[in-house]
Amino acid sequence: MEVLYITIGVSIIVALIFFFAFIKSVKSGQYDDTYTPSVRMLFDDELVNVKKKDKKESKINQEQ
């Protein structure tokens, strides 16, 4: 029974260590997305064209 208490205690300590490491990495910018903005610039024209088509279709639907 003592082994069970030791195992639970050790697992909680390990979980806390990983939790604090995760918090530290988030605060230091480890998970910041640096790739998407550079790719978004390449596909910016396609997004504008889609928005224009959506606006045209909504105007046509409103007129009807």
C-alpha positions as CSV (number, residue, x, y, z in Angstrom):
1,M,0.0,0.0,0.0
2,E,2.9,2.3,0.7
3,V,4.1,1.8,-2.9
4,L,0.8,3.2,-4.2
5,Y,1.2,6.4,-2.1
6,I,4.8,6.8,-3.3
7,T,3.8,6.3,-6.9
8,I,1.0,8.8,-6.7
9,G,3.3,11.4,-5.0
10,V,6.0,10.9,-7.7
11,S,3.5,11.2,-10.5
12,I,2.1,14.4,-9.1
13,I,5.6,15.9,-8.8
14,V,6.5,14.9,-12.4
15,A,3.2,16.3,-13.6
16,L,3.9,19.6,-11.9
17,I,7.4,19.7,-13.3
18,F,6.0,19.3,-16.9
19,F,3.3,21.9,-16.2
20,F,5.8,24.5,-15.1
21,A,8.0,23.7,-18.1
22,F,5.0,24.2,-20.4
23,I,4.1,27.5,-18.8
24,K,7.7,28.7,-19.1
25,S,7.9,27.7,-22.7
26,V,4.7,29.5,-23.5
27,K,5.9,32.7,-21.8
28,S,9.2,32.5,-23.7
29,G,7.5,32.3,-27.1
30,Q,8.2,28.7,-27.9
31,Y,4.8,28.2,-29.4
32,D,4.6,31.5,-31.4
33,D,3.7,31.0,-35.0
34,T,6.3,32.5,-37.2
35,Y,5.6,30.5,-40.3
36,T,1.9,31.4,-41.1
37,P,2.3,35.2,-41.5
38,S,5.0,34.7,-44.2
39,V,2.7,32.2,-46.1
40,R,-0.4,34.3,-45.6
41,M,1.4,37.1,-47.6
42,L,1.7,34.7,-50.6
43,F,-2.0,33.8,-50.6
44,D,-3.3,37.3,-49.8
45,D,-4.6,37.9,-53.4
46,E,-6.6,34.7,-53.4
47,L,-8.3,35.7,-50.1
48,V,-9.2,39.1,-51.6
49,N,-10.7,37.5,-54.7
50,V,-12.8,35.2,-52.7
51,K,-14.1,38.1,-50.6
52,K,-15.0,40.1,-53.7
53,K,-16.9,37.1,-55.1
54,D,-18.8,36.7,-51.8
55,K,-19.7,40.4,-51.8
56,K,-20.9,40.2,-55.4
57,E,-23.0,37.1,-54.7
58,S,-24.5,38.7,-51.6
59,K,-25.4,41.8,-53.6
60,I,-27.1,39.7,-56.2
61,N,-29.0,37.8,-53.5
62,Q,-30.1,41.0,-51.9
63,E,-31.4,42.4,-55.2
64,Q,-33.6,39.3,-55.8
